Amino acid sequence: MNIYRSDLHIHTCLSACAELDMTPPKIIKQARDSGLQIIAITDHNSAENLPAFYSISGGITVFAGMEITTSEEVHILAIFNSYEEIKPLQEIIYRSLQGPEFDGRLGYQLIVNEKEEILSFSKRPLIGATGLSTREVVNLIHKFNGLAIASHIDKEVFSIISQLGFIPPDIKPDALEISCHMGMEEAKRRFSDLGLPIIQSSDSHHLKDIGRAYTGFLIERPAVEELRLALRGESGRKIIGIQKADDSMEYNF
């Protein structure tokens, strides 16, 4: 077993709200400089920048992800092992996107390659909501054997708590994510009664933020099925702690 430092919430230049320098090679370099072993690329409602990472990952495991916006405007992270695994879900998400074509007034949605060359500009309304409910999104992620993590549940917008007021018993995410602004003691005080494991990620939109918060997993190898065991505390796998921006590891699990 080894401890893997994991930041499971990183956006690229495909997310209109991210900086244009959030390109695959720069993200990999920053992740390496931050001491991360696992990252997940989680653009809004798309995974199309994932292929550019695989030839340049240099020993860092890159999970395929999306941050899906549900019809209630809840953000849910979908985490998979590879782009091939997430593609069927991406196609469903694309068909369910609401609103007109993206016109670039709110930023850019760049699909790039491993050399930072622009391949295309996505005109899909990725920044908006899908027509799928939170329940449907979580169930779809599980149907395709991914992890469903409720994003930044401490935020006042786009979280399952802010949008729904609670977590209905028939919606079963694998974990809850807190933002880098919350400490574990406060998270336990506010969310321990929800009965779900808590992780922390950076939600990076800027290079400097990559690794500013991460979760340590004690697992055998970097794979989604190993993370699932760690979240459940099974077979010797477990969450070890969270790393906050002030460089203090909290062991509260």
PyMOL commands that set and color helices and strands:
alter all, ss='L'
color gray80, all
select helices_A, chain A and resi 24-33+50-53+83-96+134-143+160-164+184-194+207-209+224-232
alter helices_A, ss='H'
color red, helices_A
select strands_A, chain A and resi 2-10+38-44+61-69+75-80+110-112+118-121+147-150+175-178+198-200+214-219+238-243+249-250
alter strands_A, ss='S'
color yellow, strands_A
deselect
rebuild
show_as cartoon
